[in-house]
Amino acid sequence: MLRSHFLHSQFIVVSLKDGMFNNANVLFRTKFVDGMSTVQRSVQHVVPRPLSSLDNKRNH
C-alpha cells in the first residue's frame, strides 16, 4: 500500500512482520551484543515495475 500510494516518499517502519521485510527496498538490522549496538544496512533486490503499470495506477 505504501509503495502504490506514496511513490516519491520515504518511510521508516519498525515491524516484526515478514510482509514488511519482504516488501522493503532497504532494511536496517540492529543488534545489541556485549553492550554495543550495531546497525547493518542491506539493499533488497526489488524488481522494478514497468512504467505503464505505474501510469495506470495514477490515472485510476
N, CA, C and O atoms as CSV, one atom per row, in Angstrom:
chain,resi,resn,atom,element,x,y,z
A,1,MET,N,N,0.818,-1.187,0.000
A,1,MET,CA,C,0.000,0.000,0.000
A,1,MET,C,C,0.870,1.263,0.000
A,1,MET,O,O,0.607,2.192,-0.764
A,2,LEU,N,N,1.892,1.304,0.841
A,2,LEU,CA,C,2.737,2.498,0.889
A,2,LEU,C,C,3.385,2.779,-0.455
A,2,LEU,O,O,3.418,3.924,-0.905
A,3,ARG,N,N,3.898,1.745,-1.095
A,3,ARG,CA,C,4.585,1.928,-2.376
A,3,ARG,C,C,3.631,2.431,-3.454
A,3,ARG,O,O,4.018,3.266,-4.271
A,4,SER,N,N,2.407,1.947,-3.474
A,4,SER,CA,C,1.480,2.343,-4.536
A,4,SER,C,C,0.872,3.725,-4.309
A,4,SER,O,O,0.552,4.413,-5.278
A,5,HIS,N,N,0.704,4.147,-3.063
A,5,HIS,CA,C,0.069,5.436,-2.787
A,5,HIS,C,C,1.065,6.582,-2.586
A,5,HIS,O,O,0.698,7.744,-2.756
A,6,PHE,N,N,2.299,6.282,-2.231
A,6,PHE,CA,C,3.295,7.311,-1.951
A,6,PHE,C,C,4.566,7.016,-2.747
A,6,PHE,O,O,5.589,6.637,-2.177
A,7,LEU,N,N,4.494,7.193,-4.063
A,7,LEU,CA,C,5.574,6.786,-4.960
A,7,LEU,C,C,6.900,7.483,-4.681
A,7,LEU,O,O,7.951,6.858,-4.821
A,8,HIS,N,N,6.887,8.738,-4.298
A,8,HIS,CA,C,8.124,9.506,-4.143
A,8,HIS,C,C,8.379,9.863,-2.680
A,8,HIS,O,O,8.926,10.926,-2.386
A,9,SER,N,N,7.991,8.993,-1.777
A,9,SER,CA,C,8.156,9.241,-0.349
A,9,SER,C,C,9.051,8.188,0.274
A,9,SER,O,O,9.272,7.117,-0.292
A,10,GLN,N,N,9.563,8.514,1.453
A,10,GLN,CA,C,10.368,7.568,2.215
A,10,GLN,C,C,9.720,7.370,3.572
A,10,GLN,O,O,9.164,8.304,4.151
A,11,PHE,N,N,9.796,6.149,4.073
A,11,PHE,CA,C,9.220,5.833,5.366
A,11,PHE,C,C,10.197,5.001,6.173
A,11,PHE,O,O,10.965,4.211,5.622
A,12,ILE,N,N,10.161,5.185,7.476
A,12,ILE,CA,C,10.854,4.282,8.389
A,12,ILE,C,C,9.766,3.521,9.122
A,12,ILE,O,O,8.938,4.114,9.812
A,13,VAL,N,N,9.773,2.214,8.970
A,13,VAL,CA,C,8.759,1.362,9.583
A,13,VAL,C,C,9.465,0.385,10.504
A,13,VAL,O,O,10.415,-0.285,10.101
A,14,VAL,N,N,9.000,0.305,11.735
A,14,VAL,CA,C,9.531,-0.675,12.679
A,14,VAL,C,C,8.502,-1.782,12.785
A,14,VAL,O,O,7.363,-1.541,13.185
A,15,SER,N,N,8.900,-2.999,12.427
A,15,SER,CA,C,7.941,-4.097,12.384
A,15,SER,C,C,8.639,-5.428,12.586
A,15,SER,O,O,9.825,-5.574,12.288
A,16,LEU,N,N,7.898,-6.388,13.091
A,16,LEU,CA,C,8.374,-7.763,13.196
A,16,LEU,C,C,7.660,-8.668,12.202
A,16,LEU,O,O,7.860,-9.883,12.213
A,17,LYS,N,N,6.830,-8.086,11.343
A,17,LYS,CA,C,6.056,-8.879,10.382
A,17,LYS,C,C,6.874,-9.154,9.125
A,17,LYS,O,O,7.504,-8.252,8.574
A,18,ASP,N,N,6.856,-10.415,8.676
A,18,ASP,CA,C,7.617,-10.807,7.491
A,18,ASP,C,C,7.214,-10.021,6.249
A,18,ASP,O,O,8.070,-9.696,5.426
A,19,GLY,N,N,5.944,-9.712,6.098
A,19,GLY,CA,C,5.477,-8.988,4.923
A,19,GLY,C,C,6.134,-7.632,4.771
A,19,GLY,O,O,6.388,-7.189,3.651
A,20,MET,N,N,6.410,-6.977,5.865
A,20,MET,CA,C,7.083,-5.677,5.801
A,20,MET,C,C,8.520,-5.847,5.339
A,20,MET,O,O,9.013,-5.025,4.566
A,21,PHE,N,N,9.198,-6.879,5.784
A,21,PHE,CA,C,10.576,-7.120,5.362
A,21,PHE,C,C,10.632,-7.471,3.883
A,21,PHE,O,O,11.502,-6.986,3.160
A,22,ASN,N,N,9.718,-8.300,3.437
A,22,ASN,CA,C,9.732,-8.773,2.051
A,22,ASN,C,C,9.471,-7.657,1.048
A,22,ASN,O,O,9.911,-7.752,-0.098
A,23,ASN,N,N,8.767,-6.606,1.449
A,23,ASN,CA,C,8.408,-5.538,0.524
A,23,ASN,C,C,9.273,-4.289,0.657
A,23,ASN,O,O,9.044,-3.303,-0.044
A,24,ALA,N,N,10.258,-4.318,1.539
A,24,ALA,CA,C,11.110,-3.145,1.748
A,24,ALA,C,C,12.197,-3.062,0.680
A,24,ALA,O,O,12.688,-4.082,0.197
A,25,ASN,N,N,12.565,-1.831,0.319
A,25,ASN,CA,C,13.689,-1.621,-0.594
A,25,ASN,C,C,15.016,-1.780,0.140
A,25,ASN,O,O,15.959,-2.375,-0.381
A,26,VAL,N,N,15.078,-1.241,1.353
A,26,VAL,CA,C,16.292,-1.275,2.165
A,26,VAL,C,C,15.906,-1.685,3.573
A,26,VAL,O,O,14.898,-1.224,4.108
A,27,LEU,N,N,16.704,-2.544,4.165
A,27,LEU,CA,C,16.494,-2.959,5.549
A,27,LEU,C,C,17.664,-2.483,6.399
A,27,LEU,O,O,18.815,-2.515,5.963
A,28,PHE,N,N,17.359,-2.040,7.617
A,28,PHE,CA,C,18.376,-1.725,8.606
A,28,PHE,C,C,18.183,-2.701,9.748
A,28,PHE,O,O,17.137,-2.717,10.397
A,29,ARG,N,N,19.199,-3.515,9.988
A,29,ARG,CA,C,19.122,-4.507,11.064
A,29,ARG,C,C,19.957,-4.002,12.233
A,29,ARG,O,O,21.067,-3.504,12.045
A,30,THR,N,N,19.422,-4.133,13.425
A,30,THR,CA,C,20.151,-3.711,14.617
A,30,THR,C,C,20.452,-4.912,15.490
A,30,THR,O,O,19.683,-5.872,15.544
A,31,LYS,N,N,21.586,-4.841,16.171
A,31,LYS,CA,C,21.983,-5.888,17.115
A,31,LYS,C,C,22.580,-5.221,18.338
A,31,LYS,O,O,23.218,-4.173,18.241
A,32,PHE,N,N,22.370,-5.831,19.475
A,32,PHE,CA,C,22.983,-5.379,20.717
A,32,PHE,C,C,23.727,-6.567,21.298
A,32,PHE,O,O,23.112,-7.501,21.813
A,33,VAL,N,N,25.048,-6.533,21.217
A,33,VAL,CA,C,25.873,-7.647,21.676
A,33,VAL,C,C,26.983,-7.107,22.568
A,33,VAL,O,O,27.698,-6.180,22.188
A,34,ASP,N,N,27.123,-7.681,23.737
A,34,ASP,CA,C,28.185,-7.299,24.682
A,34,ASP,C,C,28.227,-5.798,24.936
A,34,ASP,O,O,29.302,-5.199,24.977
A,35,GLY,N,N,27.058,-5.193,25.107
A,35,GLY,CA,C,26.989,-3.777,25.446
A,35,GLY,C,C,27.178,-2.815,24.288
A,35,GLY,O,O,27.263,-1.607,24.506
A,36,MET,N,N,27.247,-3.319,23.066
A,36,MET,CA,C,27.420,-2.439,21.906
A,36,MET,C,C,26.298,-2.645,20.899
A,36,MET,O,O,25.901,-3.775,20.616
A,37,SER,N,N,25.793,-1.541,20.363
A,37,SER,CA,C,24.773,-1.598,19.316
A,37,SER,C,C,25.435,-1.465,17.955
A,37,SER,O,O,26.372,-0.686,17.781
A,38,THR,N,N,24.942,-2.226,17.000
A,38,THR,CA,C,25.408,-2.099,15.620
A,38,THR,C,C,24.194,-1.995,14.705
A,38,THR,O,O,23.123,-2.523,15.007
A,39,VAL,N,N,24.378,-1.310,13.593
A,39,VAL,CA,C,23.329,-1.183,12.582
A,39,VAL,C,C,23.916,-1.654,11.263
A,39,VAL,O,O,24.996,-1.221,10.862
A,40,GLN,N,N,23.197,-2.541,10.594
A,40,GLN,CA,C,23.636,-3.065,9.300
A,40,GLN,C,C,22.587,-2.706,8.253
A,40,GLN,O,O,21.402,-2.986,8.433
A,41,ARG,N,N,23.026,-2.087,7.157
A,41,ARG,CA,C,22.124,-1.708,6.062
A,41,ARG,C,C,22.233,-2.748,4.961
A,41,ARG,O,O,23.336,-3.112,4.553
A,42,SER,N,N,21.089,-3.229,4.477
A,42,SER,CA,C,21.102,-4.169,3.352
A,42,SER,C,C,20.034,-3.763,2.346
A,42,SER,O,O,18.891,-3.487,2.709
A,43,VAL,N,N,20.428,-3.731,1.072
A,43,VAL,CA,C,19.530,-3.336,-0.013
A,43,VAL,C,C,18.839,-4.584,-0.533
A,43,VAL,O,O,19.489,-5.580,-0.853
A,44,GLN,N,N,17.523,-4.523,-0.616
A,44,GLN,CA,C,16.741,-5.623,-1.148
A,44,GLN,C,C,16.747,-5.539,-2.670
A,44,GLN,O,O,16.828,-4.448,-3.235
A,45,HIS,N,N,16.665,-6.661,-3.316
A,45,HIS,CA,C,16.563,-6.697,-4.777
A,45,HIS,C,C,15.095,-6.643,-5.149
A,45,HIS,O,O,14.365,-7.626,-5.016
A,46,VAL,N,N,14.674,-5.475,-5.620
A,46,VAL,CA,C,13.279,-5.260,-5.989
A,46,VAL,C,C,13.188,-5.225,-7.506
A,46,VAL,O,O,13.945,-4.511,-8.163
A,47,VAL,N,N,12.274,-5.987,-8.053
A,47,VAL,CA,C,12.059,-5.994,-9.500
A,47,VAL,C,C,11.223,-4.769,-9.847
A,47,VAL,O,O,10.085,-4.657,-9.390
A,48,PRO,N,N,11.765,-3.837,-10.656
A,48,PRO,CA,C,11.003,-2.637,-10.997
A,48,PRO,C,C,9.786,-2.964,-11.853
A,48,PRO,O,O,9.819,-3.848,-12.710
A,49,ARG,N,N,8.721,-2.229,-11.596
A,49,ARG,CA,C,7.506,-2.394,-12.395
A,49,ARG,C,C,7.641,-1.596,-13.684
A,49,ARG,O,O,8.313,-0.565,-13.703
A,50,PRO,N,N,7.017,-2.053,-14.756
A,50,PRO,CA,C,7.017,-1.265,-15.998
A,50,PRO,C,C,6.328,0.075,-15.767
A,50,PRO,O,O,5.378,0.162,-14.989
A,51,LEU,N,N,6.803,1.113,-16.440
A,51,LEU,CA,C,6.215,2.437,-16.273
A,51,LEU,C,C,4.741,2.459,-16.629
A,51,LEU,O,O,3.983,3.219,-16.026
A,52,SER,N,N,4.316,1.664,-17.573
A,52,SER,CA,C,2.908,1.665,-17.977
A,52,SER,C,C,2.006,1.254,-16.818
A,52,SER,O,O,0.901,1.783,-16.697
A,53,SER,N,N,2.434,0.333,-15.969
A,53,SER,CA,C,1.593,-0.077,-14.840
A,53,SER,C,C,1.513,1.031,-13.806
A,53,SER,O,O,0.483,1.175,-13.147
A,54,LEU,N,N,2.587,1.832,-13.641
A,54,LEU,CA,C,2.544,2.956,-12.715
A,54,LEU,C,C,1.616,4.039,-13.234
A,54,LEU,O,O,0.864,4.628,-12.457
A,55,ASP,N,N,1.653,4.316,-14.534
A,55,ASP,CA,C,0.769,5.319,-15.118
A,55,ASP,C,C,-0.688,4.922,-14.963
A,55,ASP,O,O,-1.531,5.776,-14.690
A,56,ASN,N,N,-1.002,3.649,-15.131
A,56,ASN,CA,C,-2.378,3.180,-14.979
A,56,ASN,C,C,-2.872,3.387,-13.559
A,56,ASN,O,O,-4.033,3.743,-13.360
A,57,LYS,N,N,-2.014,3.172,-12.562
A,57,LYS,CA,C,-2.425,3.354,-11.171
A,57,LYS,C,C,-2.695,4.822,-10.879
A,57,LYS,O,O,-3.621,5.142,-10.134
A,58,ARG,N,N,-1.895,5.723,-11.456
A,58,ARG,CA,C,-2.086,7.154,-11.208
A,58,ARG,C,C,-3.394,7.655,-11.805
A,58,ARG,O,O,-4.031,8.547,-11.244
A,59,ASN,N,N,-3.792,7.096,-12.919
A,59,ASN,CA,C,-4.988,7.573,-13.611
A,59,ASN,C,C,-6.274,7.022,-13.020
A,59,ASN,O,O,-7.355,7.509,-13.350
A,60,HIS,N,N,-6.186,6.018,-12.153
A,60,HIS,CA,C,-7.405,5.434,-11.583
A,60,HIS,C,C,-7.577,5.801,-10.153
A,60,HIS,O,O,-8.552,5.392,-9.523
